[in-house]
Amino acid sequence: MLRIACPYCGRRAQAEFVFERALDAILPLDATPAAAVEHLFARDNPKGWSWELWRHTAGCGAWLRLHRHTVTHQIAAVETLGAPRQDAGG
């Protein structure tokens, strides 16, 4: 089972988190429709280390940036992108 170390709540099961996307799949705001299609559907998707965007939805609500291996699921780094919800009990 994948366990993610939330900087605010500690180590939690993957079920508490939602995977949003690989960071390299985020489109620039000024992307043309053709560039968006190319970026989202024709991009490389190699096995190995990837920076990803996750959210701790069943916990504090913080957005996290994970450096995760797509084959072994090893997590090398977890960084926060936003503050947790104020009502989160942690």
N, C-alpha and C positions, 0 to 999 in steps of 0.2 A: 504494500500500500504506500502510495506517495504521501509523504508528510512535508508540510511547508512551514517554515519557521517565520511566522508573522512577527515583525518587530514590536508590535503592540500587545499581542495575545499569546505569544509563544508558539511552540510546535503544535500544529493542528492537522487533522486529516484532510486530504484533498477534497472530500465531499463538502467542506465548508467554503471552498473557493470556486470561482468560475474563471475558466480560461477564456480570455478575450481574443487574442491573436498574437502571432509573432510580431515583434516590433517592426521588422522590415516589411510587413504587410499593411502598415498604416500609410494612407494616402496623403500627399500634400494637399492642402485646401485648394490650391489653384490648378489641380490636375485636370486635364481635358478628359472627356469621356474615353477617347482612344487610349490615352496614357493610363487611365484608371483600369481599363480592361487588361491592358498589358501587365500592369503592376500587380493586379490581384490574381489573374488567371494564367499568366504565362511566366511567372517568376520561378526561379529555382527554389526547390524545397529539399535541400540535401539533409542527409542524416548527420547528426552530430550536435554540437553546441549551438544554442539559439537563445537570443534574448526575447523574452515573452512578457506580455501584459496580462496580469491576473488581478482579480478583485476578491477580497475576503468578505463575500456577501453574507455568510451566516455568522460572521463575527463582527469586527469593528468597522467593516465597510471600506477599509483602506485599499487604494490601488497600489499594486506591487509590480516591480520589474524583476523577473527571475531570469537567471542564466542557467538554463536547464539542458541536459543532454537528451535529445529526442529518442534515443535508443535505450539507454540505461536508466533514464529519468533521474539521474544524479543532479542535484542542485548545487551549483558552485557559489551563487550569490543571490541575495534577496535585498532589494532596495525599495524604499517607500517613494511613492509619487504624490501622495495626498494624505492629509491628516485623517485619522479615524473619525467616525461619527461620535458626536459628543455623548450620545445615549448608550454607547457601547460599554458593556460591563467588562469586556476582556476576558 
